[in-house]
């Protein structure tokens, strides 16, 4: 009896040791906790930018062309200089136009004299018609001559105004303020209103356009991303101007509009900044 109880104690002790070993093995087999990083996300605005090549264009360009034909006597500007609106650029020989003005003025005086005589004649015949001293036909003829003389005076005034305008056009002026290019004609050259080559070119460059070519596919993506900023009448998409090396000029602009025609050879559309 005593030996049996001793075997029970030994058996229980072995079981306890075995169970204790199992618990230790399970504890050693559990992996260590994984270290993870936690980041809190906040919404922010993403500025989309793209570098595109562009070509600078003057805000306004005026080709200087003669409005009368004649010999150029003087060039009145320095090539490459800045000129004001209305500044004289060329002087065409004005002698023929002065003579035409004098001729037209003389024709006007002659027409005015004929009108004065016709008016006096009509005024003299009017009381005689009332007194039946002359026929109505005679008075009607005098009144018709008076009206014809008045028309000739109006025509002579128009001719004189045109001749004076031609005399003024003998001085070729700049229609806009800007920088004048090189002269295409020199003193002594004969210029005509039908010439295809301008006498010079004036460009307004205090403000300029930058014309950019962008693919139609990219432009459509821009329209979806920018929405109302590309709509007509909007403030426009801001643009920064860079030089050929990619450095900023310090100048900024905005997209005014995009073209509606796609270049068939390149698939590009014009964007004007």
TAJO-V830388 format. One line per field, one symbol per residue. phi: phi as a letter, one per 30 degrees, with the letter a starting at -180 (. if undefined). psi: psi as a letter, one per 20 degrees, with the letter a starting at -180 (. if undefined). A space follows every 10 residues. Layout:
phi = ???
psi = ???
This chain:
phi = .ddddddddd dddddddddd dddddddddd dddddbccbc cbdbdcdcba cbdbbdbddb bbddbdcbcl cdcbccbcdi ddbcdiddcb bceceddddd dddddddddd dddddddddd dddddddddd dhdbdddddd dddddddddd dddddddddd dddddddddd cdcddbdlcd dddcbbejdc cbdcddcdda bcbdbdbbcb cccbdddddd dddddciddc deiddjddbc ccdddjdddi cbaaddacdc ccdddcicbd ccc
psi = ghhghhhggg ghgggggghh hggghhhhip qqpppqqppp pqpqpoopqp pqqrppqqgq pppoqqiqqa ppgqpkrppj rpqrpjqpgq oqoighhggh ghghhghghg hhghgghhgg ghhhhghhgh jkhrrhhghh gghghghghh hhggghgggg hghhghhhih oprpirqapp aqpiqrpiqp qqijqhpqhr pppojhqrqo pqpqqhghhh hgghhhcihj qpiriqpqpp pqahijqpij qqaqpgrqri ppphhhjqqp pp.
